[in-house]
Amino acid sequence: MAAIGAFWAVSFLLVLVPGADWAYAITAGLRHRSVLPAVGGLLSGYVLLTAVVAAGLATAVAGSPTVLTALTAAGAAYLIWLGATTLARPAAPRAGDGDEGTGSWVGRAARGAGISGLNPKALLLFLALLPQFAARGADWPFAAQIVALGLVHTANCAVVYTGVGTTARRVLGARPTVATAVSRLSGAAMILVGALLLVERLV
């Protein structure tokens, strides 16, 4: 339990650092009445990464330069595409309910899952960080400890990203010009993160 508490503190500090997840949560908060589909998608991506690490697949991926390069390229290209889309159509506070329909909820969740699940930085973070807080000689299985730690991180993400998206809507909702500028900044952040991933892996 002490290890889980220590991991919670480290994880929470990491989640507080703005990145692509923050940018997507802000965009969702400005564009839609509910941030839950977007945040739910981000969380599902981290649940997937937790399962990958618990199954031991992350070690194989990290040890294969070809697979890791392909994963990096796919994730970076996805972030760049999302960022370019956001810049081309910046989010602004919507009048009324702001939600488009059932299909759009699925689309927002899928985009969120892509942002977190395809992020090779997150995969390597899980690979390097989670095992440090799990003990192979403990009373419960190592994989179960990884799952518990991954769910702790996912819970931290749920709290922070929901707060970020909701706050963006409430604070910027009455300021359309500022909201549009923040949305464009979020799109630029996604492009920058994607470009840095490509440069780091391919150059």
SULNOR-V538132 format. One record per residue. RES is the residue in three letters. SS is DSSP state (~ for helix, > for strand, _ for the rest). Layout:
{{RES;SS} {RES;SS}}
This chain:
{{MET;_} {ALA;~} {ALA;~} {ILE;~} {GLY;~} {ALA;~} {PHE;~} {TRP;~} {ALA;~} {VAL;~} {SER;~} {PHE;~} {LEU;~} {LEU;~} {VAL;~} {LEU;_} {VAL;_} {PRO;_} {GLY;_} {ALA;~} {ASP;~} {TRP;~} {ALA;~} {TYR;~} {ALA;~} {ILE;~} {THR;~} {ALA;~} {GLY;~} {LEU;~} {ARG;~} {HIS;_} {ARG;_} {SER;_} {VAL;_} {LEU;~} {PRO;~} {ALA;~} {VAL;~} {GLY;~} {GLY;~} {LEU;~} {LEU;~} {SER;~} {GLY;~} {TYR;~} {VAL;~} {LEU;~} {LEU;~} {THR;~} {ALA;~} {VAL;~} {VAL;~} {ALA;~} {ALA;_} {GLY;_} {LEU;~} {ALA;~} {THR;~} {ALA;~} {VAL;~} {ALA;~} {GLY;_} {SER;_} {PRO;~} {THR;~} {VAL;~} {LEU;~} {THR;~} {ALA;~} {LEU;~} {THR;~} {ALA;~} {ALA;~} {GLY;~} {ALA;~} {ALA;~} {TYR;~} {LEU;~} {ILE;~} {TRP;~} {LEU;~} {GLY;~} {ALA;~} {THR;~} {THR;~} {LEU;~} {ALA;~} {ARG;_} {PRO;_} {ALA;_} {ALA;_} {PRO;_} {ARG;_} {ALA;_} {GLY;_} {ASP;_} {GLY;_} {ASP;_} {GLU;_} {GLY;_} {THR;~} {GLY;~} {SER;~} {TRP;~} {VAL;~} {GLY;~} {ARG;~} {ALA;~} {ALA;~} {ARG;~} {GLY;~} {ALA;~} {GLY;~} {ILE;~} {SER;~} {GLY;~} {LEU;_} {ASN;_} {PRO;~} {LYS;~} {ALA;~} {LEU;~} {LEU;~} {LEU;~} {PHE;~} {LEU;~} {ALA;~} {LEU;~} {LEU;~} {PRO;~} {GLN;~} {PHE;~} {ALA;_} {ALA;_} {ARG;_} {GLY;_} {ALA;_} {ASP;_} {TRP;_} {PRO;_} {PHE;~} {ALA;~} {ALA;~} {GLN;~} {ILE;~} {VAL;~} {ALA;~} {LEU;~} {GLY;~} {LEU;~} {VAL;~} {HIS;~} {THR;~} {ALA;~} {ASN;~} {CYS;~} {ALA;~} {VAL;~} {VAL;~} {TYR;~} {THR;~} {GLY;~} {VAL;~} {GLY;~} {THR;~} {THR;~} {ALA;~} {ARG;~} {ARG;~} {VAL;~} {LEU;~} {GLY;_} {ALA;_} {ARG;_} {PRO;~} {THR;~} {VAL;~} {ALA;~} {THR;~} {ALA;~} {VAL;~} {SER;~} {ARG;~} {LEU;~} {SER;~} {GLY;~} {ALA;~} {ALA;~} {MET;~} {ILE;~} {LEU;~} {VAL;~} {GLY;~} {ALA;~} {LEU;~} {LEU;~} {LEU;~} {VAL;~} {GLU;~} {ARG;~} {LEU;~} {VAL;_}}
